[in-house]
């Protein structure tokens, strides 16, 4: 065993001295220091060495290993300084590989664009929690206790674990109208705000419905505000966002928190045909809503509107299925 190690030491150093380029040096490294090289092959031979000779043989094996590794590093440094060993050649005049840059999600960009348009119209941004109580989600919005909108099949109510026995139920907000309630509680009129955020409803997923989606809620409270101001704000938004030829119409409807109420439609091209597409609801703030937050409805009036952000994005960018917005498929997202 000692003879094998001594011969490996002498032959290895001699062959290393003759390695004159990178190819020869790498071949030497593989032969002696590689995973299947001479040093690795010698280690299993220790088990056949007599017990009394094992300390000396083991020490010699470590000496040979250290000597070959040190000699290899020294030879590599020497050849490198002489320029004989060269790494992969790089032509710095060649165009570089393009970076795979990321970008904001189409919904985030749409929210930013909507916020910017309404900011030019004098609206400030308000925010509120996504986990709400029944007062802000229903009661203050003039939704009576027996109204079907409160049903558990239409809302994500949260469990009572860890909460006091008589605590009011909590739920994931079903509309961003909760933000206008919280804003009016804290800020006296006049006020003009929008709120963008996620809302939750247990809808069956299909091309136009999802259990989590986004809304933009607008609220304006001042003296003498009328439906004319509401229609003007919606038309200005549509033409600023979709172009000067955008058409908007309102249709009579009913919402507990506005009176009178209307649906907001916009004429858009769908599969090659111009059609009226519903974007949301609007109306004059109901006096009961003002009373719930301590605002005198005899002195102040206001309008509110709620628009679906996914619907706006889908119509503007020709997206045919709302589910595509939440699948995080890079091939789809790169298009926008």
C-alpha positions as CSV (number, residue, x, y, z in Angstrom):
1,X,0.0,0.0,0.0
2,X,2.8,2.4,0.8
3,X,4.5,1.5,-2.5
4,X,1.3,2.3,-4.3
5,X,1.0,5.7,-2.6
6,X,4.6,6.6,-3.2
7,X,4.3,5.7,-6.9
8,X,1.1,7.7,-7.2
9,X,2.8,10.7,-5.6
10,X,5.9,10.6,-7.9
11,X,4.0,9.8,-11.1
12,X,1.3,12.4,-10.3
13,X,3.7,15.2,-9.8
14,X,5.7,14.3,-12.9
15,X,2.6,14.2,-15.1
16,X,1.4,17.5,-13.6
17,X,4.6,19.2,-14.5
18,X,4.0,18.2,-18.1
19,X,0.5,19.6,-18.3
20,X,0.9,22.6,-20.5
21,X,-2.6,23.8,-21.2
22,X,-6.1,23.8,-19.7
23,X,-7.2,20.6,-21.4
24,X,-4.2,18.6,-20.1
25,X,-4.6,20.1,-16.6
26,X,-8.3,19.1,-16.4
27,X,-7.5,15.6,-17.6
28,X,-4.8,15.3,-14.9
29,X,-7.4,16.5,-12.3
30,X,-9.9,13.9,-13.3
31,X,-7.2,11.1,-13.3
32,X,-5.9,11.8,-9.8
33,X,-8.4,14.0,-7.9
34,X,-11.7,13.2,-9.6
35,X,-14.6,11.3,-8.2
36,X,-13.3,8.1,-9.9
37,X,-9.6,9.1,-9.7
38,X,-6.6,7.4,-8.3
39,X,-6.9,8.9,-4.8
40,X,-10.5,7.8,-4.4
41,X,-9.6,4.3,-5.7
42,X,-6.8,4.0,-3.1
43,X,-9.0,4.7,-0.1
44,X,-10.9,1.3,-0.1
45,X,-7.5,-0.5,0.0
46,X,-7.1,0.7,3.7
47,X,-9.3,-2.1,4.9
48,X,-6.8,-4.7,3.7
49,X,-3.8,-3.1,5.5
50,X,-2.7,-4.9,8.6
51,X,-4.0,-3.3,11.8
52,X,-0.5,-2.3,13.0
53,X,0.3,-0.5,9.7
54,X,-2.9,1.4,9.3
55,X,-1.8,4.6,11.1
56,X,1.3,5.0,8.9
57,X,-0.6,4.2,5.7
58,X,-3.4,6.5,6.6
59,X,-1.0,9.3,7.4
60,X,0.8,8.7,4.0
61,X,-2.5,8.8,2.1
62,X,-3.3,12.2,3.6
63,X,0.2,13.5,2.7
64,X,-0.2,12.3,-0.9
65,X,-3.6,13.8,-1.2
66,X,-2.5,17.2,0.2
67,X,0.6,17.2,-2.0
68,X,-1.3,16.5,-5.2
69,X,-4.0,19.0,-4.4
70,X,-1.5,21.8,-3.5
71,X,0.5,21.1,-6.6
72,X,-2.6,21.2,-8.8
73,X,-3.6,24.6,-7.4
74,X,-0.1,25.9,-7.9
75,X,0.1,24.7,-11.4
76,X,-3.3,26.1,-12.3
77,X,-2.3,29.5,-10.9
78,X,1.0,29.4,-12.9
79,X,-0.6,28.5,-16.2
80,X,-3.3,31.1,-15.6
81,X,-0.8,33.9,-15.1
82,X,0.9,32.8,-18.3
83,X,-2.3,33.0,-20.2
84,X,-2.2,29.3,-21.2
85,X,-5.4,28.5,-19.3
86,X,-8.3,30.4,-20.7
87,X,-12.0,30.3,-19.7
88,X,-14.9,30.5,-22.1
89,X,-14.2,33.3,-24.6
90,X,-16.7,36.2,-24.3
91,X,-17.1,38.6,-27.2
92,X,-18.1,41.8,-25.4
93,X,-19.3,43.3,-28.7
94,X,-22.1,40.8,-29.1
95,X,-25.6,41.8,-28.0
96,X,-26.4,40.5,-24.5
97,X,-29.2,38.1,-23.8
98,X,-32.5,39.9,-23.0
99,X,-33.5,39.9,-19.4
100,X,-36.9,38.3,-18.5
101,X,-38.3,41.5,-16.9
102,X,-41.5,41.2,-14.8
103,X,-44.4,43.6,-14.9
104,X,-47.4,44.6,-12.8
105,X,-50.4,42.3,-13.0
106,X,-53.1,43.5,-15.4
107,X,-55.5,44.1,-12.5
108,X,-53.0,46.1,-10.5
109,X,-52.3,48.3,-13.6
110,X,-56.1,48.7,-14.2
111,X,-56.6,49.8,-10.6
112,X,-53.7,52.3,-10.9
113,X,-55.2,53.7,-14.2
114,X,-58.7,54.0,-12.7
115,X,-57.3,55.7,-9.6
116,X,-55.4,58.2,-11.8
117,X,-58.4,59.1,-13.8
118,X,-60.6,59.8,-10.8
119,X,-57.8,61.7,-9.1
120,X,-57.9,64.1,-12.0
121,X,-61.6,64.6,-11.2
122,X,-60.9,65.5,-7.6
123,X,-61.4,62.1,-5.9
124,X,-59.0,61.1,-3.1
125,X,-58.3,57.4,-2.2
126,X,-59.9,55.7,0.8
127,X,-59.2,52.2,2.2
128,X,-60.9,49.8,4.6
129,X,-60.6,46.3,6.0
130,X,-61.6,43.2,4.0
131,X,-62.9,41.5,7.2
132,X,-66.1,43.4,8.2
133,X,-68.9,43.3,10.7
134,X,-72.6,43.2,9.8
135,X,-73.1,46.9,10.7
136,X,-70.7,48.2,8.1
137,X,-71.5,45.6,5.5
138,X,-75.3,45.6,5.8
139,X,-77.0,47.7,8.5
140,X,-75.4,51.1,7.8
141,X,-76.1,50.5,4.1
142,X,-79.8,50.2,4.8
143,X,-79.9,46.5,4.2
144,X,-82.6,45.1,6.6
145,X,-82.0,41.9,8.7
146,X,-84.4,39.8,6.6
147,X,-82.8,40.9,3.3
148,X,-81.6,37.9,1.2
149,X,-78.2,39.7,0.7
150,X,-77.4,38.8,4.3
151,X,-77.9,35.1,3.7
152,X,-75.0,32.8,4.5
153,X,-75.2,31.3,1.0
154,X,-74.3,34.7,-0.4
155,X,-71.5,35.7,1.9
156,X,-68.4,34.3,3.5
157,X,-69.1,34.4,7.2
158,X,-66.2,33.6,9.5
159,X,-66.1,31.2,12.3
160,X,-66.5,32.2,16.0
161,X,-63.4,30.3,17.3
162,X,-61.5,32.4,19.8
163,X,-64.1,35.2,19.9
164,X,-66.5,36.1,22.8
165,X,-69.8,34.1,22.7
166,X,-72.0,37.1,22.0
167,X,-69.6,38.8,19.6
168,X,-71.1,40.2,16.4
169,X,-70.5,37.9,13.3
170,X,-67.7,38.8,11.0
171,X,-67.5,38.2,7.3
172,X,-65.4,38.9,4.2
173,X,-66.8,42.1,2.8
174,X,-69.2,41.6,-0.1
175,X,-68.8,45.1,-1.5
176,X,-66.5,48.1,-1.2
177,X,-69.5,50.2,-0.1
178,X,-68.3,49.4,3.4
179,X,-65.4,51.8,2.9
180,X,-67.8,54.7,2.2
181,X,-69.5,54.0,5.5
182,X,-66.2,54.0,7.4
183,X,-65.1,57.2,5.6
184,X,-68.3,59.1,6.4
185,X,-67.9,58.0,10.1
186,X,-64.4,59.6,10.3
187,X,-64.6,62.5,7.8
188,X,-67.3,65.2,7.9
189,X,-68.6,66.4,4.5
190,X,-67.9,67.7,2.0
191,X,-66.0,64.6,0.7
192,X,-65.1,63.0,-2.5
193,X,-63.4,59.6,-2.4
194,X,-62.9,56.3,-4.3
195,X,-62.0,52.9,-2.8
196,X,-60.5,50.1,-4.8
197,X,-60.2,46.6,-3.3
198,X,-61.1,42.9,-3.2
199,X,-64.6,41.7,-2.4
200,X,-65.8,38.2,-1.8
201,X,-69.0,36.3,-2.7
202,X,-69.5,32.5,-3.0
203,X,-70.2,32.5,-6.7
204,X,-69.7,29.5,-8.9
205,X,-66.6,30.1,-11.1
206,X,-67.3,30.6,-14.8
207,X,-66.3,32.9,-17.6
208,X,-67.8,36.0,-15.9
209,X,-68.0,35.1,-12.2
210,X,-65.4,34.5,-9.5
211,X,-65.6,34.2,-5.7
212,X,-63.1,36.9,-5.3
213,X,-63.0,40.0,-7.4
214,X,-62.3,43.8,-7.3
215,X,-64.5,46.8,-7.2
216,X,-64.0,50.6,-7.4
217,X,-66.4,52.5,-5.1
218,X,-67.0,56.2,-5.6
219,X,-68.7,58.5,-3.1
220,X,-69.3,62.3,-3.3
221,X,-71.1,64.1,-0.5
222,X,-71.8,67.9,-0.7
223,X,-74.6,70.4,-0.8
224,X,-76.8,70.3,-3.9
225,X,-75.3,67.1,-5.4
226,X,-77.7,65.5,-7.9
227,X,-78.0,62.7,-10.5
228,X,-76.6,65.1,-13.1
229,X,-73.3,65.2,-11.2
230,X,-73.3,61.4,-11.0
231,X,-73.9,60.9,-14.7
232,X,-71.3,63.6,-15.5
233,X,-68.7,61.8,-13.4
234,X,-69.4,58.4,-15.0
235,X,-69.3,59.9,-18.5
236,X,-66.0,61.7,-17.8
237,X,-64.5,58.6,-16.5
238,X,-65.6,56.5,-19.5
239,X,-64.3,59.0,-22.0
240,X,-61.0,59.5,-20.2
241,X,-60.4,55.8,-19.8
242,X,-61.9,54.3,-23.0
243,X,-61.7,57.2,-25.4
244,X,-63.7,60.2,-26.5
245,X,-66.3,58.1,-28.2
246,X,-67.2,56.0,-25.2
247,X,-71.0,55.8,-24.6
248,X,-72.6,55.4,-21.1
249,X,-76.2,54.9,-20.2
250,X,-78.0,54.4,-16.9
251,X,-81.0,52.2,-16.4
252,X,-83.4,52.4,-13.4
253,X,-82.7,49.7,-10.8
254,X,-82.8,49.2,-7.0
255,X,-80.2,49.1,-4.3
256,X,-81.0,49.4,-0.6
257,X,-78.3,52.1,-0.1
258,X,-79.2,54.4,-2.9
259,X,-82.4,56.1,-4.0
260,X,-82.9,56.6,-6.8
261,X,-80.7,53.8,-8.1
262,X,-79.4,52.8,-11.6
263,X,-77.3,50.3,-13.4
264,X,-74.3,51.6,-15.4
265,X,-73.8,50.3,-18.9
266,X,-71.2,51.1,-21.5
267,X,-71.3,50.3,-25.2
268,X,-68.4,48.0,-26.1
269,X,-67.3,45.7,-28.9
270,X,-67.9,42.1,-27.8
271,X,-66.9,39.4,-30.3
272,X,-67.0,41.9,-33.2
273,X,-70.4,43.4,-32.2
274,X,-71.2,46.6,-30.3
275,X,-73.2,45.8,-27.3
276,X,-74.3,47.4,-24.0
277,X,-72.2,45.9,-21.2
278,X,-73.1,46.3,-17.5
279,X,-70.2,47.7,-15.4
280,X,-71.9,48.3,-12.1
281,X,-74.5,50.2,-10.1
282,X,-75.0,53.8,-8.9
283,X,-77.4,56.2,-7.4
284,X,-78.0,58.9,-4.8
285,X,-77.1,58.0,-1.3
286,X,-80.2,57.0,0.7
287,X,-81.0,59.3,3.6
288,X,-81.0,56.3,5.9
289,X,-77.4,55.7,5.1
290,X,-76.6,59.3,6.0
291,X,-78.5,59.0,9.3
292,X,-76.6,55.8,10.2
293,X,-73.3,57.7,10.1
294,X,-74.5,60.9,11.7
295,X,-74.9,63.1,8.6
296,X,-77.9,65.3,8.2
297,X,-79.7,64.3,5.0
298,X,-81.6,67.6,5.0
299,X,-78.3,69.5,4.6
300,X,-76.2,67.1,2.6
301,X,-76.8,65.0,-0.5
302,X,-74.4,62.6,-2.3
303,X,-74.0,60.1,-5.0
304,X,-72.3,56.7,-5.0
305,X,-71.2,54.2,-7.7
306,X,-69.6,50.8,-7.7
307,X,-67.9,49.4,-10.8
308,X,-66.4,46.0,-11.4
309,X,-62.6,46.3,-12.1
310,X,-62.4,42.9,-13.8
311,X,-65.2,43.9,-16.1
312,X,-63.4,47.1,-17.0
313,X,-60.1,45.3,-17.6
314,X,-61.8,42.5,-19.6
315,X,-63.7,45.0,-21.8
316,X,-60.7,47.2,-22.4
317,X,-58.2,44.4,-23.2
318,X,-60.5,41.9,-24.8
319,X,-60.2,39.2,-22.2
320,X,-62.9,36.6,-22.6
321,X,-62.7,34.7,-19.3
322,X,-62.3,36.2,-15.8
323,X,-60.6,33.0,-14.6
324,X,-57.6,33.8,-16.7
325,X,-56.9,36.8,-14.5
326,X,-56.2,34.6,-11.5
327,X,-54.4,31.6,-13.0
328,X,-51.0,33.3,-13.1
329,X,-50.1,31.8,-16.5
330,X,-47.1,33.9,-17.6
331,X,-48.0,33.3,-21.3
332,X,-51.3,35.1,-20.7
333,X,-49.9,37.8,-18.5
334,X,-47.1,38.7,-20.9
335,X,-49.7,40.0,-23.4
336,X,-50.5,43.0,-21.4
